[in-house]
Amino acid sequence: MFAVTASRFDKDNPLDGLELGERPEPVVPDGWTTVTVKAAALNHHDLWSLKGVGLGEDRLPMILGCDAAGVDEDGNEVIVHAVIGDPARGGGDETLDPKRSLLSEVHPGTFAEKVAVPRRNLVPKPAELSFEEAACLPTAWLTAYRMLFDKAGLQPGGTVLVQGAGGGVATAAIALAAAAGFRVYATSRDEAKRERAAGLGADGVFEPGARLPERVDAVIETVGEATWSHSLKSLRPGGRIVVAGATSGQVPPAELNRVFFLQLSVAGSTMGTRDQLERLARFLVKTGVRPHIDRVLPLAQAREGFAAMAGGDLFGKVVFTL
């Protein structure tokens, strides 16, 4: 079958390790099944994998891709939940399983004609969502959903700042927060991306570090070092930062005096549960919100999508079709 594979690691030129070509059909363990992939979405995770982050040399070559929507062996349209874990080991939450992984870390990923997954990882795809839209949900959109509706502690009418508009999680957070009735502020270095963020429902868009019209209840943080100080300063007393990434660096000044004096909270968040993915899909059907897709490419042109992500030339998701 045709697949997109990490064949070697290169921190400086990650795309040099990208290989497109034929790979063996997936092995299907007991309790697993296969999905014929119709669409798969690109994430920063795939780029990090080509740099050797979260993926060992002993697992190469590895089929990349966490996200997919397709058709199961019984002909049902499904969304693939990317977290491979045991809820029992995580106290009912597979993302807290110490042995959990994502597709393409231990088990082959979704950038292929077929992918093997545990049966419990299949979520029904609503007919109202296209395969391309559904493929965007399992990583970026599910991460944003959990950050907003589980970790942030926001109440109806609350206020939220989304740092780094343009990335997959950030664009999802803006759209979801606006649909939920929150007052949304967003930042980006790029004027065009700020305008697009406003189009997604942001009530105010600003350059990074700009003073907001008010202090917010929560900050959705995926940028890290470059925006961390601004995130802390933008919170009201008792507010909360929810962090699910650190693309600009992972060691910002902690500013602990501000954290304890204003009684701020910092919450980490990674992915989401299978049940949250199912609720996210229903939320989109009910509200009419849809993922913003930057471009759709045939899987055979995956290198073009990876290059766009590596260059930061994106607003929303890159989706590959088969």
N, C-alpha and C positions, 0 to 999 in steps of 0.2 A: 504494500500500500504506500501511497505518497505521504511524506511527512516532513516536518521542519525540525531539525535536530541540532542540539549543541554537540559539536564534535570535539572541541577543545576550548580552553579558557584563554582570554586575553583581556587584561584589565584596561589597557590603553586603547585597543581596537577590538571591542567585543564582537563586532559583526564578522570579523575574520574567522570566528569559530562557528558561524552559522552554516549549516549544510542542508540543502534541499534535495530530496531524492527518495528512493524506495527503501522501506523498512519492513521487517516482518510484521505480520498480523499480531494483535495483542494476545498475550497469554491471559486466560480467564480463570482465576482461582475459584474455589468453592464460595458460594455466596455473592459472587460478582456477576456482572453481565456486560454486554457491549452496547455501545451507542454509535450509530452511524452519524457522524458529525455533519451538520448542515452549515453551521457558522461558529466561529471561535474568535474571541476577543484578545487583543494584545494588552499586556500589563507591564509596568516597570519590573515586576518580578522576573519576566522573561529576559529582560536586558541584564539584570543583576545575575541571573543564572549563567549568562555567557561570560561574565566576569569571574565566575567561580564562587559567588556568594550563595550559600545554602545548598550547594551541589558539589559533591566530591568527585575527584578524578576517577575513582573506582566505579562511578555510575555512568560514565560516558561510554558510548554516545547516548544522550537522553533526548527523547522527544519533548519539546517545549510546549507550553500552553497550560493554563489553569482553567480557562473558561470555555464553555461550549453549550450549544443547544443542538438537539438533533432528534433522532428517532430510535427508540429502543427496539429490542428484539421482537416485541409484540406489536410493533407498529405505532406505539404511542409517541406523541411529541413531548419531549422532556427537556428540562434544564439540568445540567450537571452541577452538583454541589462539589466544590473543589477540595474541601477539607477531608482528608482521609484520617479518620480518628474514631475512637470508641467513646461514646457519651458516658458509659459507665465509669471509665477511667478518669473522666473529667467532671465527675459529680453531676452528670446530666447535661454537660456542655462539651461537645467534641472538640471545641477550640481550646479547652483547658486540659485535654489529654496530653500528658507529658511526651507521649510518643507520636503525637499527631504530625502530619506532614501535608503539604499541598501536592496536587498532581504536578508532575514534572520534577519533583524533588527526589522521591524514592520510586514512584511508579510513573510510567510513561504518560505524557500529557496529551493535550487535546488538539495540537496542531497536526492532525492526521486524519485520514479517512475514517478511522474507527478508534475509539478509546474504551478501555476496560475500567469499570468502576464498581464499588460495592452497590448492591441493589438499593440500599437505603439512601444512597446519594442521588437518586433520581427524583426530581420535583416535576410535577405536571406543568407543562407550558400552557398558559392560557392562550386560547385561540386569538385573542385580541392583540397579542404580541407577536411580531415577526420573529423569525429565527435570529436575524441580526440584532434586534433589540434585546431578545432574551439572552443572547450570548454575552451581553455587556454586564449582566447582573451578578454573577457569582463572586467576583472579587471586588472591583471598585464600588459598585452600587451596593452590594451587601455590606461592605466595610462602612460606607457612609450611613447606611440605614441603621446599623448597630450603634455607630458613634452618636447619631442624633437621638434615636428613640430608646436606646438602652443605657448608654454610658453618660450622656450629657446632663441628664436630670432636668431637661427643659420642660416647662409647663406651657399650656396654651397661651399664645401671645408673647412668648419669650423672645429674647434677642440673641443672635448668634453671629459670630465673625468667622468667615471661611477664608483661610490664608491660601494664597497660590492658585487663584482661579485659572483654569486651563487644564490641570491634571484630571485624570479620571475620577478620583475620589472627590476632589474639590467640586467639579462640575455636578456630580451626583448630589453632593451635600447641598449645594445651592438650590437645585431643582426640588429636592425632597423637602428641604426646610421651607421653601416658599409654598409648596403645596400643602404643608401642614399648618400654615398660617403664622409661622415665625417671622419676625422682622430680621432680614438678612443683610449683612454687610460682607463685602468681598474685596480682596486685594489682588493685584497683579502688577508686575513691572511693565506689562505690555498694554498699551492703550486699546488696541483692538480686542484683546481678551477681556479687558474691563467692560467694554461695550457689550460683548457677548454675554458676560456674566449678568449684566443688567437685563438682557433679553431672556435669561433663564429665570428671572424673578428676584434678583438681588435689589434691595431697596436703596442701597448706596454702594458705589464702587470707588476704590481708592488706590493710590500708589502704596507700596509696602512702607510701613512705618508712619503713615499719615494718622493724624488725630481723628478719631471717629466722632460722630455727633453725640454719642452717649457711650457709657460703658456697658458691656454686654454680659449676658448670663453665662455664655459658653463660647469657647473658641474651638473650631475644628482645625487641627494642626497636622499637616503632613510634610511641611517644608523643613522644620528643624532649626538649625543654628541661625539662619538668616532672618527668621521671623519670630524667634522665641521671645525676645525681650518685648517686642511689640505686642505679642499675644498676652503676656503677663500684664502689661500696662493697660490693655484694653478691657480687662475684666473688672466687673463690679466687685466689691467686697463679698466674699463667699462664692465667687464664680468658679468655673471649672474649665480647664483645658483638657480636651480629649485628643490624644496623640496616636496616630497610626502610621507614621512615617517620618523620615528625616532625610529627605533627598539632598539638602544642602549641608548636612553634617549632623552628627549625633551627640556632640559635646558642647552645648551652649552654656554660657554662664547661668547657674541655677537661680541666682537672685533670691536666695532663701529668705532674706529679710522681708521681701515683698510677699512671698508665699505665706509665711506665718503671720505677718502683721495684718494682712488682709484676709487671712483664713481661706486662701485659695486651695483648690484641689487639682491634682494632675492625675488623669486616668488613662491608662494604656488600653488600646483596643486592637484586636486582630481578627479580621474576617468576620464570620457570623455563623450561626447554626443552620442546619438544614431547615428547621421550622421557620427561622427568620427569613431565609431565602423564599420560602413559600409565601410568607406574609408580605414580603416585598413585592413579589409578582402580583399578588391580589391588590396591593396598594396602588400599583401603577394602573391596573385595570380600572379601579374605582375612581382615581383622580384624573386619569388621562395623561399623566406625566409619562414621558418617554426618554430614554437615554439619548443624549446628544452624540451623534456619530460623526467623527471628523472625516472619515473616509472608509469605504468598503473596497477590499481588494481580493482577487483570487488568491488562494493559499500559495499558488506558484509564484506570486509576486510579494511574498512575505518580507523579503529583504527591503523593499521600499518602505513598508510600514515600520520595520525596526529602525531604519535610518531616520525616518521622521521623528520617532520617539527619542532617539539618541540626540537629535539636534534640537529638541524642544519645540518642533514645528507642529504643534497639535493643539486643538481645543476639543476635548471630548475623546471618544474612543476610536481606535482602529480595529476594524472587524475584517476577518478573513472568511471567505466563503468557499465551499467545496461543491 
